Amino acid sequence: MVESSRRQTPRRRADQLRSECPIAGTLDVIGDRWTLLLARDLTAGKTRFSEFLASDERMPTNVLADRIRRLERHGIIESVLYSQHPPRAEYHLTPKGRDLEPVLKVMGSWGLKHIPGTRNRIWGTDPRREAEEPPSR
């Protein structure tokens, strides 16, 4: 048997930070391909599994279920049963999750500015203008 000369890196637990950098920590929670799209849909008013599946991006059901569990575990969304038999839940952003809305708007603004063919279908106003305006107090 031949030993590998490559060093084995110990695996991180899902709840372990990879560094003290707040951007890296944020990416560990919401930085994959699907999670921000789920947050976008929740911000737009979708609440049910079937509504998330109907989004244009066609998130696979196993990925959607995983991302819902992850966001619940991190306190970004909460589930509320609306049917006992069979069990069915609605999902809602928590205050922590609603704090992602300005991030989503800035990302949308960037996409509208730099990615041809994109359009705003969520917010009634152009997020580019909102990103430039200071929040009212």
BELLIN-V894517 format. One record per backbone hydrogen bond with DSSP energy under -0.5 kcal/mol. CO is the residue of the C=O (numbers start at 0). NH is the residue of the N-H. E is the energy in kcal/mol with one decimal. If there is no record, write none. Layout:
co=(CO	CO)
nh=(NH	NH)
e=(E	E)
This chain:
co=(6	12	20	21	22	23	24	25	25	26	31	33	34	35	36	37	38	39	40	41	46	47	47	48	49	51	54	59	60	61	62	63	64	65	66	67	68	69	70	70	71	75	77	79	82	87	87	88	89	91	93	94	96	97	99	100	101	102	103	104	105	106	107	108	109	110	113	114	118	124	125	125	126	127	128)
nh=(8	15	24	25	26	27	28	28	29	30	35	37	38	39	40	41	42	43	45	44	90	50	51	52	53	54	57	63	64	65	66	67	68	69	70	71	72	73	75	76	74	93	91	89	87	81	82	48	79	77	97	98	99	100	103	104	105	106	107	108	109	110	111	112	113	114	115	117	120	126	128	129	130	131	132)
e=(-0.5	-1.8	-2.4	-2.1	-2.6	-1.9	-1.0	-0.7	-3.1	-1.9	-0.6	-1.9	-2.3	-2.4	-2.3	-2.3	-2.5	-1.9	-2.5	-1.2	-2.6	-0.7	-2.0	-2.2	-1.2	-1.3	-1.9	-2.6	-2.5	-1.8	-2.7	-2.5	-2.1	-2.4	-2.7	-2.3	-2.6	-1.8	-2.8	-1.1	-1.6	-2.2	-2.4	-2.8	-2.1	-2.6	-1.4	-0.6	-2.6	-2.5	-2.8	-1.2	-1.9	-1.6	-2.4	-2.5	-2.2	-2.3	-2.7	-2.6	-2.4	-2.4	-2.6	-1.9	-2.5	-2.5	-0.6	-1.5	-0.6	-0.6	-1.0	-1.5	-2.2	-1.0	-1.4)
